[in-house]
Amino acid sequence: MSSRDDLQTRLERGIAALGLRLPEGAVQRLLDYQVLLARWNATYNLTAIRDPAEMVSRHLVDSLAVLPYVQGETLADLGTGPGLPGIPLAIAAPGRQVLLVDSNGKKVRFLREAIRALKLDNVRAVQSRVEGVEGQFDCVTARAFASLGDMLDWGGHLLARDGIWLAMKGRHPQEELAGVPAGFEVRAIHALAVPEVGGERHLVVVGRAPGQAGC
């Protein structure tokens, strides 16, 4: 079992490899989140990853890899599960208002406990299907949530006129690009190098097509 010092070293190494600088205290809060996730996971099976070191790399560092692409003052994380990437992103940028959305009751109970325990004043969690969420956000994130077409069909109304949608994918989603619905366009696809995580990682950046206002 990795000690907290070992996990902190692994996390700090990942943050440095990504070229990020986080606010004071963020590393400890991220580790507190990992401890809470591991504790709840033993009972509620929130994630298939159980090894603490793997949680640091595959959950915390993987989430932080998209931080340079996040923009604006409001963010909605759809299909967030146990808060990924939303909670790490909220810890890394505490001035941004973050809404965590999931339809699974036990995961939302965990999210609310994490928000309380970690004192994440900038974060709210809602139990809802994506279609039922209201509001518009400068940035929308989704991690392995659904195909590009489905996620935009279900949640496209949440994207502000000048907002960006960040879809976290494994392999390059070439076969999904044709399914992007009218009114949206793929702006970029970035290959992400996530330290100590094998396999491909890609980030698809989507925006509203020119002339398309927010719903």
Secondary structure as GFF3:
##gff-version 3
##sequence-region A 1 215
A	DSSP	alpha_helix	4	17	.	.	.	ID=ss1
A	DSSP	alpha_helix	26	44	.	.	.	ID=ss2
A	DSSP	alpha_helix	52	55	.	.	.	ID=ss3
A	DSSP	pi_helix	56	61	.	.	.	ID=ss4
A	DSSP	alpha_helix	62	64	.	.	.	ID=ss5
A	DSSP	three_ten_helix	67	69	.	.	.	ID=ss6
A	DSSP	beta_strand	74	78	.	.	.	ID=ss7
A	DSSP	alpha_helix	86	92	.	.	.	ID=ss8
A	DSSP	beta_strand	97	102	.	.	.	ID=ss9
A	DSSP	alpha_helix	105	117	.	.	.	ID=ss10
A	DSSP	beta_strand	123	127	.	.	.	ID=ss11
A	DSSP	three_ten_helix	130	132	.	.	.	ID=ss12
A	DSSP	beta_strand	137	143	.	.	.	ID=ss13
A	DSSP	alpha_helix	148	155	.	.	.	ID=ss14
A	DSSP	three_ten_helix	156	158	.	.	.	ID=ss15
A	DSSP	beta_strand	159	169	.	.	.	ID=ss16
A	DSSP	three_ten_helix	174	179	.	.	.	ID=ss17
A	DSSP	beta_strand	184	191	.	.	.	ID=ss18
A	DSSP	beta_strand	202	208	.	.	.	ID=ss19
###
